[in-house]
Amino acid sequence: MQKIILQTTADGSHTLFVQGLNEHYHSTHGALQESELVFIQNGLHHITECVKEINVLEVGFGTGLNALLTVLESKKQRRKINYVAVEPEPVDEEILASLNFALIIGGTEATGYYKKIHEAGWVYPAFLSDYFIISKIHAKLEEITLRDEQFHLVYFDAFGPDVQPELWTEQIFTQLYKCMKNNGILVTYSCKGIVKRALKAAGFSIEKLPGPVGKREVLRATKVRS
Ligand SMILES: C[S@@+](CC[C@H](N)C(=O)[O-])C[C@H]1O[C@@H](n2cnc3c(N)ncnc32)[C@H](O)[C@@H]1O
């Protein structure tokens, strides 16, 4: 088990630092602002309105911050979201209980949803509201088989390519391409050359987008079948 330390980022929201990897779960310039821009604004807000029910896959569930922002959006947009989150090393319950995301977002609703997200088990889907179903999968992405052409949106939130290069490969992105619908999008915070090359080799079209504070650019990749 890796030693994990809770830290506060520049926007006041928490993140976790994994000592053995020398890696944070989020940007130290602001965990909340990073997730909101990279995954919600660049990803969820970019799914066209004709999709009435959105299937989202998250690679690297971690603290559940992206799931929390997504459940809140599902209610705001009154759009149904089926959320599948993959995580091989769930964060300790005690650490999860100390994280301040819901507090910073504000309102009892965020607190209630955050609790429900973490109470959801790892075997059966949990119905959090009329608009949001979460299925948490306790496994590595490489170990699971996902149905073809299933997801409209992928949040790719693994540890960075420097510490986890095995997840930022053509092979992994090909696995994701297959399980995505045509015109489906994958969003991620890394804009490194090897990431762009691996995404292109897997068949994605890529766009560089302005990053959150502390990061020049982030990526959106689209599955466009020729
Ligand atoms: C950058 S952190 C996640 C951030 C997370 N989305 C959050 O908001 O807290 C990377 C996550 O990927 C998970 N992870 C590591 N190896 C993985 C794998 N092979 N497949 C899926 N997830 C993995 C880690 O355990 C960690 O929770």
The ligand as an SDF file (V2000), in Angstrom:
LIG
                    3D

 27 29  0  0  0  0  0  0  0  0999 V2000
   -4.7400   11.1320  -11.2910 C   0  0  0  0  0  0  0  0  0  0  0  0
   -5.4350    9.9830  -10.1260 S   0  0  0  0  0  0  0  0  0  0  0  0
   -7.1550   10.0810  -10.2650 C   0  0  0  0  0  0  0  0  0  0  0  0
   -7.8930   11.2410  -10.1110 C   0  0  0  0  0  0  0  0  0  0  0  0
   -9.3490   10.9570   -9.9200 C   0  0  0  0  0  0  0  0  0  0  0  0
  -10.0940   11.0180  -11.1310 N   0  0  0  0  0  0  0  0  0  0  0  0
   -9.8030   11.9370   -8.8900 C   0  0  0  0  0  0  0  0  0  0  0  0
  -10.4830   12.9000   -9.2340 O   0  0  0  0  0  0  0  0  0  0  0  0
   -9.4620   11.7380   -7.7510 O   0  0  0  0  0  0  0  0  0  0  0  0
   -5.1940    8.4620  -11.0510 C   0  0  0  0  0  0  0  0  0  0  0  0
   -6.0800    7.3180  -10.6250 C   0  0  0  0  0  0  0  0  0  0  0  0
   -5.8900    6.2390  -11.5440 O   0  0  0  0  0  0  0  0  0  0  0  0
   -5.9100    5.0370  -10.8300 C   0  0  0  0  0  0  0  0  0  0  0  0
   -5.2460    3.9800  -11.6120 N   0  0  0  0  0  0  0  0  0  0  0  0
   -3.9680    3.5420  -11.4980 C   0  0  0  0  0  0  0  0  0  0  0  0
   -3.7480    2.5340  -12.3570 N   0  0  0  0  0  0  0  0  0  0  0  0
   -4.9000    2.3490  -13.0460 C   0  0  0  0  0  0  0  0  0  0  0  0
   -5.2830    1.4170  -14.0580 C   0  0  0  0  0  0  0  0  0  0  0  0
   -4.4210    0.5250  -14.5330 N   0  0  0  0  0  0  0  0  0  0  0  0
   -6.5490    1.4630  -14.5200 N   0  0  0  0  0  0  0  0  0  0  0  0
   -7.4370    2.3960  -14.0240 C   0  0  0  0  0  0  0  0  0  0  0  0
   -7.1070    3.2950  -13.0560 N   0  0  0  0  0  0  0  0  0  0  0  0
   -5.8590    3.2740  -12.5750 C   0  0  0  0  0  0  0  0  0  0  0  0
   -5.1520    5.4080   -9.5600 C   0  0  0  0  0  0  0  0  0  0  0  0
   -5.3160    4.4720   -8.5320 O   0  0  0  0  0  0  0  0  0  0  0  0
   -5.7220    6.7690   -9.2530 C   0  0  0  0  0  0  0  0  0  0  0  0
   -6.8880    6.6830   -8.4890 O   0  0  0  0  0  0  0  0  0  0  0  0
  1  2  1  0
  2  3  1  0
  2 10  1  0
  3  4  1  0
  4  5  1  0
  5  6  1  0
  5  7  1  0
  7  8  2  0
  7  9  1  0
 10 11  1  0
 11 12  1  0
 11 26  1  0
 12 13  1  0
 13 14  1  0
 13 24  1  0
 14 15  1  0
 14 23  1  0
 15 16  2  0
 16 17  1  0
 17 18  1  0
 17 23  2  0
 18 19  1  0
 18 20  2  0
 20 21  1  0
 21 22  2  0
 22 23  1  0
 24 25  1  0
 24 26  1  0
 26 27  1  0
M  CHG  2   2   1   9  -1
M  END
$$$$
